[in-house]
């Protein structure tokens, strides 16, 4: 999660300088507000029952903005961003970090597949010395809704997303993974009829 927000903050500042509020608003997709000031003196008990969900949502927004603000301060202390007056900008170190973050494989939870009419079989043979990458691949395939037939043989009716192939390329796994599309399924006895 922190890596994702770090990437978003650095990408936002790569475009140009911005204030902290502008960066937070960009990440939270909300317009500048003084939510905290409006809700600071209120308590949950003082609200009409219908207003409690609105109050809870606003409190969640406040907490999200505070987390991002703390992360921005941490990135500043790490030398990834600089603050001059009230304006934030990306440093050279931040630019290098951004490049590294953009080159990493996609986060497992972020990848999503779509249903497909084609049955796909994914077979891989990743060397033992790269067992971490093998575990990553199995976790991704499970997340995408592909079923394990054997430890290195998976199958399912899914369209694999482009970021799956990009991540395989970044990890240097393309040579170890084979993907087949099957147009006719069943046992040999069923197919010979």
MARBA-3410 file (N, C-alpha, C, O; in Angstrom, 1 decimal):
193
0.8,-1.2,0.0,0.0,0.0,0.0,0.9,1.3,0.0,0.6,2.2,-0.8 ~ 1.9,1.3,0.9,2.7,2.5,1.0,3.5,2.7,-0.4,3.6,3.8,-0.8 ~ 3.9,1.6,-1.0,4.6,1.7,-2.2,3.7,2.2,-3.3,4.2,3.0,-4.2 ~ 2.4,1.9,-3.3,1.5,2.4,-4.3,1.3,3.9,-4.1,1.3,4.6,-5.1 ~ 1.1,4.3,-2.9,1.0,5.8,-2.6,2.3,6.5,-2.9,2.2,7.7,-3.5
3.4,6.0,-2.6,4.7,6.6,-2.9,4.8,6.8,-4.4,5.2,7.9,-4.9 ~ 4.4,5.8,-5.2,4.5,5.8,-6.6,3.6,7.0,-7.1,4.0,7.8,-8.0 ~ 2.3,7.0,-6.6,1.4,8.0,-7.1,1.9,9.4,-6.7,1.7,10.4,-7.5 ~ 2.4,9.6,-5.5,2.9,10.9,-5.1,4.1,11.4,-6.0,4.1,12.5,-6.5 ~ 5.0,10.5,-6.3,6.2,10.8,-7.1,5.7,11.1,-8.5,6.3,12.0,-9.2
4.8,10.3,-9.1,4.3,10.5,-10.4,3.6,11.9,-10.5,3.7,12.6,-11.5 ~ 2.8,12.2,-9.5,2.1,13.5,-9.5,3.1,14.7,-9.5,2.9,15.6,-10.2 ~ 4.2,14.5,-8.8,5.2,15.6,-8.7,6.2,15.6,-10.0,6.8,16.5,-10.3 ~ 6.2,14.4,-10.7,7.0,14.4,-11.9,6.4,15.3,-13.0,7.2,15.9,-13.8 ~ 5.1,15.5,-12.9,4.5,16.4,-13.9,4.8,17.8,-13.6,5.0,18.6,-14.6
5.0,18.2,-12.4,5.3,19.5,-12.0,5.2,19.8,-10.5,4.8,18.9,-9.8 ~ 5.5,21.0,-10.1,5.4,21.3,-8.7,3.9,21.4,-8.3,3.1,21.7,-9.1 ~ 3.7,21.2,-7.0,2.3,21.2,-6.5,2.4,21.5,-5.0,3.4,21.2,-4.3 ~ 1.3,22.0,-4.4,1.3,22.2,-3.0,0.9,20.8,-2.3,0.4,19.9,-3.1 ~ 1.0,20.7,-1.0,0.7,19.4,-0.4,-0.8,19.2,-0.5,-1.2,18.0,-0.8
-1.7,20.2,-0.4,-3.1,20.0,-0.5,-3.4,19.5,-1.9,-4.3,18.7,-2.1 ~ -2.8,20.1,-3.0,-3.0,19.6,-4.3,-2.7,18.2,-4.5,-3.4,17.4,-5.2 ~ -1.5,17.7,-4.0,-1.1,16.3,-4.1,-2.1,15.4,-3.4,-2.5,14.4,-3.9 ~ -2.5,15.8,-2.2,-3.5,15.0,-1.4,-4.8,14.9,-2.1,-5.4,13.9,-2.2 ~ -5.3,16.1,-2.7,-6.5,16.1,-3.4,-6.5,15.2,-4.6,-7.4,14.6,-5.0
-5.3,15.2,-5.3,-5.1,14.4,-6.5,-5.2,12.9,-6.1,-5.8,12.1,-6.9 ~ -4.6,12.5,-5.0,-4.6,11.1,-4.6,-5.9,10.7,-4.0,-6.3,9.5,-4.2 ~ -6.7,11.5,-3.4,-8.0,11.2,-2.8,-9.1,11.5,-3.7,-10.3,11.2,-3.3 ~ -8.9,12.1,-4.8,-9.9,12.4,-5.8,-11.0,13.3,-5.2,-12.2,13.1,-5.5 ~ -10.6,14.2,-4.3,-11.6,15.1,-3.7,-11.1,16.5,-3.9,-9.9,16.8,-4.0
-12.1,17.4,-3.8,-11.7,18.8,-3.9,-11.3,19.3,-2.6,-11.6,18.7,-1.5 ~ -10.5,20.3,-2.5,-10.0,20.8,-1.2,-11.1,21.2,-0.3,-12.1,21.8,-0.6 ~ -11.0,20.6,0.9,-12.1,20.9,1.9,-11.4,21.1,3.3,-10.3,20.7,3.5 ~ -12.2,21.6,4.2,-11.7,21.7,5.6,-12.5,20.8,6.4,-13.1,21.2,7.4 ~ -12.6,19.5,6.0,-13.4,18.5,6.6,-13.0,18.4,8.1,-13.9,18.4,9.0
-11.7,18.4,8.4,-11.3,18.2,9.8,-11.8,19.3,10.6,-12.3,19.0,11.7 ~ -11.7,20.6,10.2,-12.2,21.7,11.0,-13.7,21.6,11.3,-14.2,21.9,12.4 ~ -14.5,21.1,10.3,-15.9,21.1,10.4,-16.3,20.0,11.4,-17.3,20.1,12.1 ~ -15.6,18.9,11.4,-16.0,17.7,12.2,-15.2,17.6,13.6,-15.5,16.7,14.4 ~ -14.3,18.5,13.8,-13.4,18.4,15.0,-14.2,18.4,16.3,-13.9,17.6,17.2
-15.2,19.3,16.4,-15.9,19.4,17.6,-17.1,18.5,17.7,-17.8,18.5,18.8 ~ -17.4,17.7,16.7,-18.6,16.8,16.8,-18.3,15.5,17.4,-17.1,15.0,17.3 ~ -19.3,14.9,18.0,-19.1,13.5,18.5,-20.2,12.6,17.8,-21.2,13.2,17.4 ~ -19.9,11.4,17.7,-20.9,10.4,17.1,-22.2,10.5,17.8,-23.3,10.4,17.1 ~ -22.2,10.6,19.1,-23.5,10.6,19.9,-24.3,11.8,19.6,-25.5,11.8,19.8
-23.7,12.9,19.2,-24.5,14.2,19.0,-25.2,14.2,17.7,-25.9,15.2,17.4 ~ -25.0,13.2,16.8,-25.6,13.2,15.5,-26.9,12.5,15.4,-27.2,11.6,16.2 ~ -27.7,13.0,14.5,-29.0,12.3,14.2,-28.6,10.9,13.5,-27.6,10.9,12.8 ~ -29.3,9.9,13.8,-28.9,8.5,13.3,-28.7,8.5,11.8,-27.8,7.8,11.3 ~ -29.5,9.2,11.0,-29.3,9.2,9.5,-28.0,9.9,9.1,-27.5,9.6,8.0
-27.4,10.8,10.0,-26.2,11.5,9.7,-24.9,10.7,10.0,-23.8,11.1,9.7 ~ -25.1,9.6,10.8,-23.9,8.9,11.3,-23.1,8.3,10.2,-21.8,8.4,10.2 ~ -23.7,7.7,9.1,-22.9,7.2,8.0,-22.1,8.3,7.3,-20.9,8.1,6.9 ~ -22.7,9.5,7.2,-22.0,10.6,6.5,-20.8,11.0,7.4,-19.7,11.3,6.9 ~ -21.0,11.1,8.7,-20.0,11.4,9.7,-18.8,10.4,9.6,-17.7,10.8,9.5
-19.2,9.1,9.6,-18.1,8.1,9.5,-17.3,8.2,8.2,-16.1,8.1,8.2 ~ -18.0,8.5,7.1,-17.3,8.7,5.8,-16.4,9.9,5.9,-15.2,9.8,5.4 ~ -16.8,11.0,6.4,-16.0,12.1,6.5,-14.7,11.9,7.4,-13.6,12.3,7.1 ~ -15.0,11.2,8.5,-13.8,10.8,9.4,-12.8,10.0,8.7,-11.6,10.2,8.8 ~ -13.3,9.0,7.9,-12.4,8.2,7.1,-11.6,9.0,6.1,-10.4,8.8,5.8
-12.3,10.0,5.5,-11.6,10.9,4.6,-10.5,11.7,5.3,-9.4,11.9,4.8 ~ -10.8,12.2,6.5,-9.8,12.9,7.3,-8.6,12.0,7.5,-7.5,12.5,7.4 ~ -8.9,10.8,8.0,-7.8,9.9,8.3,-6.9,9.6,7.1,-5.7,9.4,7.2 ~ -7.6,9.4,6.0,-6.9,9.1,4.7,-6.0,10.3,4.3,-4.8,10.1,4.0 ~ -6.5,11.5,4.4,-5.7,12.7,4.1,-4.5,12.8,5.1,-3.4,13.1,4.7
-4.7,12.5,6.4,-3.6,12.5,7.4,-2.6,11.5,7.1,-1.4,11.8,7.2 ~ -2.9,10.3,6.7,-2.0,9.3,6.3,-1.1,9.7,5.1,0.1,9.5,5.1 ~ -1.8,10.3,4.1,-1.0,10.7,2.9,-0.1,11.9,3.3,1.0,12.0,2.8 ~ -0.6,12.8,4.2,0.3,13.9,4.6,1.5,13.4,5.3,2.6,13.9,5.1 ~ 1.3,12.4,6.2,2.5,11.8,6.9,3.5,11.2,5.9,4.7,11.2,6.1
2.9,10.5,4.9,3.8,9.8,3.9,4.6,10.9,3.1,5.8,10.7,2.8 ~ 3.9,12.0,2.8,4.6,13.1,2.1,5.8,13.6,3.0,6.9,13.9,2.5 ~ 5.5,13.8,4.3,6.6,14.2,5.2,7.7,13.2,5.2,8.9,13.6,5.3 ~ 7.4,11.9,5.2,8.4,10.9,5.3,9.2,10.9,4.0,10.5,10.8,4.0 ~ 8.6,11.1,2.8,9.3,11.2,1.5,10.2,12.4,1.5,11.3,12.3,0.9
9.7,13.5,2.1,10.6,14.7,2.2,11.8,14.4,3.1,12.9,14.8,2.7 ~ 11.6,13.7,4.2,12.8,13.4,5.1,13.7,12.4,4.4,14.9,12.4,4.7 ~ 13.3,11.6,3.5,14.1,10.6,2.8,14.8,11.3,1.6,15.6,10.6,0.9 ~ 14.5,12.5,1.3,15.1,13.2,0.2,14.5,12.9,-1.2,15.1,13.2,-2.2 ~ 13.3,12.3,-1.2,12.7,12.0,-2.5,11.9,13.2,-3.1,11.8,13.3,-4.3
11.4,14.0,-2.2,10.8,15.3,-2.6,11.3,16.4,-1.8,11.8,16.3,-0.7 ~ 11.2,17.6,-2.4,11.7,18.8,-1.7,10.5,19.8,-1.5,9.6,19.8,-2.3 ~ 10.6,20.6,-0.5,9.6,21.6,-0.2,10.2,22.9,-0.2,11.1,23.2,0.7 ~ 9.7,23.8,-1.0,10.2,25.2,-1.0,9.0,26.1,-0.9,8.1,26.0,-1.7 ~ 9.0,26.9,0.1,7.8,27.6,0.5,6.7,26.6,0.8,6.9,25.8,1.7
5.6,26.6,0.0,4.6,25.6,0.2,4.5,24.7,-1.0,3.5,23.9,-1.1 ~ 5.5,24.7,-1.8,5.4,23.9,-3.0,6.4,22.7,-2.9,7.5,22.8,-2.5 ~ 5.8,21.5,-3.3,6.6,20.3,-3.4,7.1,20.0,-4.8,6.5,20.4,-5.8 ~ 8.3,19.4,-4.9,8.8,19.0,-6.2,9.6,17.7,-6.0,10.0,17.4,-4.9 ~ 9.8,17.1,-7.1,10.5,15.8,-7.2,12.0,16.1,-7.2,12.5,16.9,-8.0
12.8,15.4,-6.4,14.3,15.5,-6.4,14.8,14.5,-7.4,14.1,13.6,-7.9 ~ 16.2,14.6,-7.7,16.8,13.6,-8.5,16.7,12.2,-7.9,16.4,11.2,-8.6 ~ 16.9,12.1,-6.6,16.7,10.8,-5.9,15.3,10.3,-6.0,15.1,9.1,-6.2 ~ 14.4,11.2,-5.9,13.0,10.8,-6.1,12.7,10.3,-7.5,11.9,9.4,-7.7 ~ 13.3,10.9,-8.5,13.2,10.5,-9.9,13.7,9.1,-10.1,13.1,8.3,-10.8
14.8,8.8,-9.4,15.4,7.4,-9.5,14.5,6.4,-8.8,14.3,5.3,-9.3 ~ 13.9,6.8,-7.7,13.0,5.9,-6.9,11.8,5.7,-7.8,11.3,4.6,-7.8 ~ 11.3,6.7,-8.4,10.1,6.6,-9.3,10.3,5.6,-10.4,9.5,4.7,-10.7 ~ 11.5,5.7,-11.0,11.9,4.8,-12.1,11.9,3.3,-11.5,11.4,2.4,-12.2 ~ 12.4,3.1,-10.4,12.5,1.7,-9.8,11.1,1.2,-9.5,10.7,0.1,-9.7
10.2,2.1,-8.9,8.9,1.7,-8.6,8.1,1.4,-9.9,7.2,0.5,-9.8 ~ 8.3,2.1,-10.9,7.6,1.8,-12.2,8.0,0.5,-12.8,7.3,-0.1,-13.6 ~ 9.2,0.1,-12.5,9.8,-1.1,-13.1,9.4,-2.4,-12.3,9.6,-3.5,-12.8 ~ 8.9,-2.2,-11.1,8.6,-3.4,-10.3,7.3,-4.1,-10.9,6.5,-3.5,-11.6 ~ 7.1,-5.4,-10.6,5.9,-6.1,-11.1,4.7,-5.5,-10.4,4.7,-5.0,-9.3
3.6,-5.7,-11.1,2.3,-5.1,-10.6,1.9,-5.8,-9.3,2.2,-7.0,-9.1 ~ 1.3,-5.1,-8.4,0.8,-5.6,-7.1,-0.2,-6.7,-7.4,-1.1,-6.5,-8.2 ~ -0.1,-7.8,-6.7,-0.9,-9.0,-6.9,-2.4,-8.6,-6.8,-3.2,-8.9,-7.7 ~ -2.8,-7.9,-5.8,-4.2,-7.5,-5.6,-4.8,-6.6,-6.7,-6.0,-6.5,-6.9 ~ -3.9,-5.9,-7.4,-4.3,-5.0,-8.4,-4.7,-5.6,-9.7,-5.5,-5.1,-10.5
-4.1,-6.8,-10.0,-4.4,-7.5,-11.3,-5.8,-8.1,-11.2,-6.2,-8.7,-10.3 ~ -6.5,-7.8,-12.3,-7.9,-8.4,-12.4,-8.0,-9.0,-13.8,-7.6,-8.4,-14.8 ~ -8.7,-10.1,-13.9,-8.9,-10.8,-15.2,-10.4,-10.7,-15.5,-11.2,-10.3,-14.6 ~ -10.7,-10.9,-16.7,-12.1,-11.0,-17.2,-12.4,-12.4,-17.6,-11.5,-13.1,-18.1 ~ -13.7,-12.7,-17.6,-14.1,-14.1,-18.0,-13.8,-14.1,-19.5,-13.9,-13.1,-20.3
-13.5,-15.3,-20.0,-13.2,-15.6,-21.4,-13.9,-16.8,-21.8,-14.2,-17.7,-21.0 ~ -14.2,-16.9,-23.1,-14.8,-18.2,-23.7,-13.7,-19.2,-23.9,-13.9,-20.4,-23.9 ~ -12.4,-18.7,-24.0,-11.3,-19.6,-24.3,-10.8,-20.2,-22.9,-10.6,-19.4,-22.0 ~ -10.4,-21.4,-23.0,-9.9,-22.1,-21.8,-8.3,-21.9,-21.9,-7.8,-22.3,-23.0 ~ -7.7,-21.4,-20.9,-6.3,-21.2,-20.9,-5.5,-22.1,-20.0,-6.0,-22.4,-18.9
-4.4,-22.7,-20.5,-3.6,-23.5,-19.6,-2.3,-22.8,-19.5,-1.6,-22.4,-20.5 ~ -1.9,-22.6,-18.2,-0.6,-21.9,-17.9,0.3,-22.9,-17.3,0.0,-23.5,-16.3 ~ 1.5,-23.2,-17.9,2.5,-24.1,-17.4,3.8,-23.3,-17.2,4.2,-22.5,-18.0 ~ 4.4,-23.6,-16.1,5.7,-22.9,-15.8,6.7,-23.8,-15.2,6.3,-24.8,-14.5 ~ 7.9,-23.5,-15.4,9.0,-24.3,-14.9,10.1,-23.3,-14.5,11.1,-23.1,-15.2
9.9,-22.7,-13.3,10.8,-21.7,-12.8,11.9,-22.3,-11.9,11.5,-23.1,-11.0 ~ 13.2,-22.1,-12.1,14.2,-22.7,-11.4,14.1,-22.5,-9.9,13.5,-21.5,-9.4 ~ 14.6,-23.5,-9.1,14.5,-23.4,-7.6,15.1,-22.2,-7.0,14.5,-21.7,-6.0 ~ 16.1,-21.7,-7.6,16.8,-20.5,-7.1,15.9,-19.2,-7.2,16.2,-18.2,-6.6 ~ 14.8,-19.3,-7.9,13.9,-18.2,-8.1,12.5,-18.6,-7.5,11.5,-18.2,-8.0
12.6,-19.3,-6.3,11.3,-19.7,-5.7,10.4,-18.6,-5.3,9.2,-18.8,-5.3 ~ 11.0,-17.4,-5.0,10.1,-16.3,-4.6,9.3,-15.9,-5.8,8.1,-15.5,-5.6 ~ 9.9,-15.9,-7.0,9.1,-15.5,-8.2,8.0,-16.6,-8.5,7.0,-16.2,-9.0 ~ 8.4,-17.8,-8.2,7.4,-18.9,-8.5,6.2,-18.7,-7.5,5.0,-18.9,-8.0 ~ 6.5,-18.4,-6.3,5.4,-18.1,-5.3,4.5,-16.9,-5.8,3.3,-16.9,-5.6
5.2,-15.9,-6.2,4.5,-14.7,-6.7,3.6,-15.1,-7.9,2.4,-14.6,-7.9 ~ 4.1,-15.9,-8.8,3.3,-16.3,-10.0,2.0,-17.1,-9.5,0.9,-16.9,-10.0 ~ 2.2,-18.0,-8.6,1.1,-18.8,-8.1,0.0,-17.9,-7.4,-1.2,-18.1,-7.6 ~ 0.5,-16.9,-6.7,-0.4,-16.0,-6.0,-1.2,-15.2,-7.0,-2.4,-15.0,-6.8 ~ -0.5,-14.7,-8.1,-1.2,-13.9,-9.1,-2.2,-14.8,-9.8,-3.3,-14.4,-10.1
-1.8,-16.0,-10.2,-2.8,-16.9,-10.9,-4.0,-17.2,-10.1,-5.1,-17.2,-10.6 ~ -3.8,-17.4,-8.8,-4.9,-17.6,-7.9,-5.8,-16.4,-7.8,-7.1,-16.5,-7.9 ~ -5.2,-15.2,-7.7,-6.0,-13.9,-7.7,-6.8,-13.7,-9.0,-7.9,-13.2,-9.0 ~ -6.2,-14.1,-10.1,-6.9,-14.0,-11.4,-8.0,-15.0,-11.6,-8.7,-14.9,-12.6 ~ -8.1,-15.9,-10.7,-9.2,-16.9,-10.9,-8.8,-18.1,-11.7,-9.7,-18.8,-12.2
-7.5,-18.4,-11.8,-7.1,-19.6,-12.5,-6.9,-20.7,-11.4,-6.5,-20.5,-10.3 ~ -7.3,-21.9,-11.8,-7.3,-23.1,-10.9,-6.0,-23.9,-11.1,-5.5,-24.1,-12.2 ~ -5.5,-24.3,-9.9,-4.3,-25.2,-10.0,-4.7,-26.6,-10.3,-5.5,-27.2,-9.6 ~ -4.1,-27.2,-11.3,-4.2,-28.6,-11.6,-3.1,-29.4,-11.0,-3.3,-30.5,-10.5 ~ -1.9,-28.9,-11.1,-0.7,-29.4,-10.5,0.1,-28.1,-10.0,-0.3,-27.0,-10.4
1.1,-28.3,-9.3,1.8,-27.1,-8.8,2.3,-26.1,-9.9,2.3,-24.9,-9.6 ~ 2.7,-26.7,-11.0,3.1,-25.8,-12.1,2.2,-25.8,-13.3,2.6,-25.4,-14.4 ~ 1.0,-26.3,-13.1,0.0,-26.4,-14.2,-1.3,-25.8,-13.7,-1.9,-26.3,-12.8 ~ -1.7,-24.7,-14.3,-2.9,-24.0,-13.9,-3.8,-23.8,-15.1,-3.3,-23.7,-16.3 ~ -5.1,-23.7,-14.9,-6.1,-23.6,-16.0,-7.3,-22.8,-15.6,-7.7,-22.8,-14.4
-7.9,-22.1,-16.6,-9.1,-21.4,-16.3,-9.6,-20.7,-17.6,-8.9,-20.4,-18.5 ~ -10.9,-20.3,-17.5,-11.5,-19.5,-18.6,-11.4,-18.0,-18.3,-12.3,-17.4,-17.9 ~ -10.2,-17.5,-18.4,-9.9,-16.1,-18.1,-9.1,-15.4,-19.2,-8.3,-16.1,-19.9 ~ -9.3,-14.1,-19.4,-8.5,-13.3,-20.2,-7.4,-12.7,-19.3,-7.8,-11.9,-18.4 ~ -6.2,-13.0,-19.6,-5.1,-12.5,-18.7,-4.8,-11.0,-19.0,-4.7,-10.7,-20.2
-4.7,-10.2,-18.0,-4.5,-8.7,-18.2,-3.1,-8.4,-18.8,-2.2,-9.2,-18.5 ~ -2.9,-7.3,-19.4,-1.7,-6.9,-20.0,-0.6,-6.7,-18.9,0.6,-7.0,-19.1 ~ -1.0,-6.2,-17.7,0.0,-6.0,-16.7,0.5,-7.4,-16.2,1.6,-7.4,-15.6 ~ -0.2,-8.5,-16.4,0.4,-9.8,-16.0,1.6,-10.1,-16.9,2.6,-10.5,-16.4 ~ 1.5,-9.8,-18.2,2.6,-10.1,-19.1,3.7,-9.1,-18.9,4.9,-9.5,-19.0
3.4,-7.8,-18.6,4.4,-6.8,-18.3,5.2,-7.3,-17.0,6.4,-7.1,-17.0 ~ 4.5,-7.8,-16.0,5.2,-8.2,-14.8,6.0,-9.4,-15.0,7.1,-9.5,-14.5 ~ 5.6,-10.3,-15.9,6.4,-11.5,-16.2,7.7,-11.0,-16.9,8.8,-11.5,-16.6 ~ 7.6,-10.0,-17.8,8.7,-9.5,-18.5,9.7,-8.8,-17.5,10.9,-9.1,-17.6 ~ 9.2,-8.0,-16.6,10.0,-7.3,-15.6,10.8,-8.3,-14.7,11.9,-8.0,-14.3
10.1,-9.4,-14.4,10.7,-10.4,-13.5,11.6,-11.4,-14.2,12.3,-12.2,-13.6 ~ 11.7,-11.2,-15.6,12.5,-12.2,-16.4,11.9,-13.6,-16.4,12.7,-14.5,-16.5 ~ 10.6,-13.7,-16.4,10.0,-15.0,-16.3,9.4,-15.5,-17.7,8.9,-16.6,-17.8 ~ 9.4,-14.7,-18.7,8.8,-15.0,-20.0,9.3,-16.3,-20.5,8.5,-17.1,-21.1 ~ 10.6,-16.6,-20.4,11.1,-17.9,-20.9,10.7,-19.1,-20.1,11.0,-20.2,-20.6
10.1,-18.9,-18.9,9.8,-20.1,-18.1,8.3,-20.4,-18.1,7.8,-21.3,-17.5 ~ 7.5,-19.5,-18.8,6.0,-19.7,-18.7,5.5,-19.9,-20.1,5.8,-19.2,-21.1 ~ 4.6,-20.9,-20.2,3.9,-21.2,-21.5,2.4,-21.1,-21.3,1.9,-21.6,-20.2 ~ 1.8,-20.4,-22.2,0.3,-20.2,-22.1,-0.3,-20.8,-23.3,0.0,-20.4,-24.5 ~ -1.3,-21.7,-23.2,-2.0,-22.3,-24.3,-3.5,-21.9,-24.2,-4.0,-21.8,-23.1
-4.1,-21.7,-25.4,-5.5,-21.5,-25.5,-6.1,-22.7,-26.0,-5.6,-23.2,-27.1 ~ -7.1,-23.3,-25.4,-7.7,-24.6,-25.8,-9.1,-24.3,-26.3,-9.9,-23.6,-25.7 ~ -9.4,-24.8,-27.5,-10.7,-24.5,-28.1,-11.7,-25.7,-27.9,-12.9,-25.4,-27.9 ~ -11.2,-26.9,-27.6,-12.0,-28.0,-27.3,-11.5,-28.7,-26.1,-10.4,-29.1,-26.0 ~ -12.4,-28.9,-25.1,-12.0,-29.6,-23.9,-12.7,-30.9,-23.7,-13.8,-31.1,-24.3
-12.2,-31.7,-22.8,-12.8,-33.0,-22.5,-11.8,-34.0,-22.4,-10.6,-33.8,-22.6 ~ -12.2,-35.2,-22.1,-11.3,-36.4,-22.1,-11.0,-36.8,-23.5,-11.7,-36.4,-24.5 ~ -9.9,-37.6,-23.7,-9.6,-38.1,-25.1,-10.8,-38.9,-25.6,-11.1,-38.9,-26.8 ~ -11.4,-39.7,-24.8,-12.6,-40.5,-25.2,-13.7,-39.6,-25.7,-14.3,-39.9,-26.8 ~ -14.0,-38.5,-25.0,-15.0,-37.5,-25.5,-14.6,-36.9,-26.8,-15.5,-36.7,-27.7
-13.4,-36.5,-27.0,-12.9,-35.8,-28.2,-12.9,-36.7,-29.4,-13.0,-36.2,-30.5 ~ -12.7,-38.0,-29.2,-12.6,-38.9,-30.4,-13.9,-39.3,-31.0,-14.0,-39.9,-32.0 ~ -15.0,-38.9,-30.4,-16.3,-39.2,-30.9,-16.6,-38.4,-32.2,-17.7,-38.5,-32.8
END
